[in-house]
Every structure is written in structure tokens, then in C-alpha cells.
Amino acid sequence: MSFQQILDSLPIGGVFVAFAILGAVITLVVDLDRPRDGFLKVSQQPLTDLQEQVGALPPANPRK
């Protein structure tokens, strides 16, 4: 089976949808990689709150 036969057997709508989904996933990953820029803004407040809670806890294994 040649490459051209494979291309001829693929429905063009399916290929378009696959490329659209791939593009959306790549865009989402790049956007989430920059938490303060882009379409989605990710707050750092939950991580700051967790850091304060963990810092306030006594050590699990105190040194003797």
C-alpha cells in the first residue's frame, strides 16, 4: 500500500478534526506553562496557602 493510497483512504473531515484537537492540546499546554500570561490565568494563592500551612506544622520526626 502506497502513501498516496493511505491518504486517499482517510476521510478529510477526520484528518481536519485530528489536527484541530492536536492544535488545541498544544495551545493548552503552552498556555498553562505560563501561569501569569495567556488565556488562562492560574492563581498562585492555593500554593502559597499550602506553603504557609506546611511551614506551620511541627517536624514529623523531631531530632533527639
C-alpha positions as CSV (number, residue, x, y, z in Angstrom):
1,M,0.0,0.0,0.0
2,S,1.5,3.3,-1.1
3,F,1.4,6.6,0.9
4,Q,-1.0,8.1,-1.7
5,Q,-3.4,5.2,-1.2
6,I,-3.3,5.7,2.5
7,L,-4.0,9.4,2.1
8,D,-6.9,8.7,-0.3
9,S,-8.5,6.3,2.1
10,L,-8.5,8.8,5.0
11,P,-11.7,10.9,5.3
12,I,-10.7,14.6,5.1
13,G,-13.1,15.5,7.9
14,G,-11.4,13.1,10.3
15,V,-7.9,14.5,9.5
16,F,-9.2,18.1,10.0
17,V,-10.7,17.2,13.4
18,A,-7.4,15.4,14.4
19,F,-5.3,18.4,13.6
20,A,-7.7,20.7,15.3
21,I,-7.6,18.6,18.5
22,L,-3.8,18.4,18.3
23,G,-3.6,22.2,17.9
24,A,-5.9,22.8,20.8
25,V,-3.9,20.4,23.1
26,I,-0.6,22.1,22.2
27,T,-2.1,25.5,22.8
28,L,-3.5,24.5,26.1
29,V,-0.1,23.0,27.3
30,V,1.8,26.2,26.2
31,D,-0.8,28.4,27.9
32,L,-0.8,26.5,31.2
33,D,3.0,26.6,31.1
34,R,2.8,30.4,31.6
35,P,0.6,30.8,34.7
36,R,0.5,34.6,34.6
37,D,0.2,35.1,30.9
38,G,-2.1,33.7,28.2
39,F,-5.8,32.9,28.1
40,L,-6.0,31.0,31.3
41,K,-4.8,32.8,34.4
42,V,-3.8,30.4,37.2
43,S,-3.7,31.8,40.7
44,Q,-0.7,31.0,42.9
45,Q,-2.6,31.7,46.1
46,P,-3.5,28.0,46.8
47,L,0.2,27.1,46.7
48,T,1.1,30.0,48.9
49,D,-1.6,28.9,51.4
50,L,-0.3,25.3,51.4
51,Q,3.3,26.5,51.9
52,E,2.2,28.5,55.0
53,Q,0.3,25.5,56.4
54,V,3.2,23.1,55.9
55,G,5.6,25.6,57.4
56,A,3.4,26.0,60.5
57,L,3.4,22.2,61.2
58,P,5.9,20.8,63.7
59,P,8.5,18.4,62.2
60,A,7.3,14.9,61.8
61,N,10.5,13.3,63.3
62,P,12.0,15.7,65.8
63,R,15.7,15.2,66.3
64,K,16.7,13.8,69.7
